[in-house]
Amino acid sequence: MGIRQKGREVAIQALYQVSLMGPEVASSITYEWIRSDTSEKIKSFAVELVCGVVEHLEECDREINRTLTNWTPDRVGHLERSILRLAVFEFLYREEIPPEVTITEAITLAKRYCDPDAYKFVNGVLDAVVGNTRKDPKVL
């Protein structure tokens, strides 16, 4: 598993806790969830992602929520929402990461940690977000 892939996995664990407990706990959770044997590069990338998502939480949620069809935001599970938030943050603020890579990583995380069909939901939402951001260049 590569540095970024493992970093996303660690970040999702912290973002799940943020989703349950609120963004004000992000700074302490970010470090608590990182195992001591995790490399500094992985830790650094994970912390960068978590802090970025928390800083831009409203923007990420707005992009996610505007793509939900026949769903209300409160129906989205905490883990799925955490994966979506991370991916949308990467779309909006990590230009060096191609959207296709972000989507693939999000699908992998959903397959690994969510219900068996959740990856389809994650894929659909992220495809819609990418479509919206490409139509509205001010978003990117």
WOSUL-V617264 format. One record per helix or strand of 3 or more residues. SS is the DSSP state (alpha for helix, beta for strand). FROM is the first residue (numbers start at 1). LEN is the number of residues. If there is no record, write none. Layout:
ss->SS from->FROM len->LEN
ss->SS from->FROM len->LEN
This chain:
ss->alpha from->3 len->19
ss->alpha from->23 len->10
ss->alpha from->40 len->16
ss->alpha from->57 len->9
ss->alpha from->73 len->3
ss->alpha from->78 len->16
ss->alpha from->99 len->15
ss->alpha from->118 len->18
